[in-house]
Amino acid sequence: MFRSAKFSTVLGVALILGHASIATGDAGSDRKVATQLHRSLPDLVVSEDYRGLSQATMRLAGTHNRLGETPEACKALSQSLESYRMALVKETGVMEGAASNVNDDSDGMAEVRSRFGCARI
């Protein structure tokens, strides 16, 4: 329980910092950012840089969100969460039992879903 709450808090902070660090711009520059991020993902997967992959997909979720592409934003958000979990397993060697996910009932995930407009499925 504590671990899930801590994870939700960390993800929420990462979300807020991710949004704050990305300069908002016009749709053209957001499209360029999305394209660059999409291109970087395979290299991050191959190198098993799961923390970098989580950060890149979180930025991608924010970019899709600004472009009004809610389904893509929610997909990238889910990928970011999964990559974050993989990074924790790689770094600690410990796999979380009942891992939280984008659709769980925690306050943190509800906040993240609402920021991106993701429906709970």
N, C-alpha and C positions, 0 to 999 in steps of 0.2 A: 504494500500500500504506500509506504513512505517513498519507495523507489519510483513508483508511478507518479506521485505528486511532485517529486524532485525533477523527474524527467519532463513533466508538463511545464514546470516553471522554467526549466532551462530552454525548452523549445519556445516558450512564449517570449522569453528575453531575446533569444536568437531572432525570432520573427520581428520583434520591435527594432532591434539593432540593424537587422537586414534591411528593413524598410527605411530606416533613418540614414543608412549609409549609401543608399542608391539615389542618385539625383534624379528627380522627376524631369521628364523631357517630353518632347513631342512623340507622336506615334511612330514616326520614321526612325527616330533614335532608339525607341523601345524595340522596334522590329529588328534593328541591327544587333542590339544587345541579346535578344532572344536567339537570333541566328548564331551569334558567337557562342552563347552558352550551350546551345544544342550541339554545336560542333565540338566543344570541349568535353562533353560527357563521355564519349567512348574512350578517350585517353585516360580519364579518371578511373573508369571501370577497369581497364586493362592494367593500370598501375596499382589497382586496389587501394586508391586514395579515397576511402569512404567518407572521411571527414570533409575533404574537398568536394566530393560528389554531393554530399548533403548540403554544403554551402551553395554550390552552383545551382542545384535544383531548387533551393529556397529562393535564390535570386530569380531563377526562371519563373517560379510561382508568382513572385511579386511583379515581374514584367508582364506575364500573361494577365494578371489581375488588373494592372493599369491599362492594358489594352482591351479590357472587357471580355477576355476569353476565359470565362469561369471554369468550364470543364478542363481546359488545359492547365489552369492554375491549380485546380484541385488534384489533378493527376501528378503534377510536379511536387505539390506539397506532400502527397503520399509517398512519392519516391524519396523525397528529402528525409522523411521520418524513417523509412526503411534503411536508407544509407547511414543515417545517424546510428541506428541500432547496430548495423554491421560494423561501424567504426568502434563502437563500445565493445563489441565482442572481440574484434581484432586487437584492441588495446588492452583489454582486461582478461580475455580468455574466458569470461563468464557470460553465459547466455541467460538473459532475463526470462523468468518463468512466464508470467502472464503479462506480456508486453502491451503497453498502451498502443492505440492506433488512432488514426484520424477520426474514426467514428465512435470512439468510446465516450462514456458519460462524464468524464472528468471536466472540471471547470476550464482547465487550460485548453483542452482540445475543443471545447465548445467555443471558446474565445477565438482560437485559430480558425475554426470553420467559419465563424461569423465574419471575420476580417476578410476572408477570401470568398465568401458567398457560397461555400460548399454545403450542400445538403447532406444530412446524415442519412447514410444508406444502410 
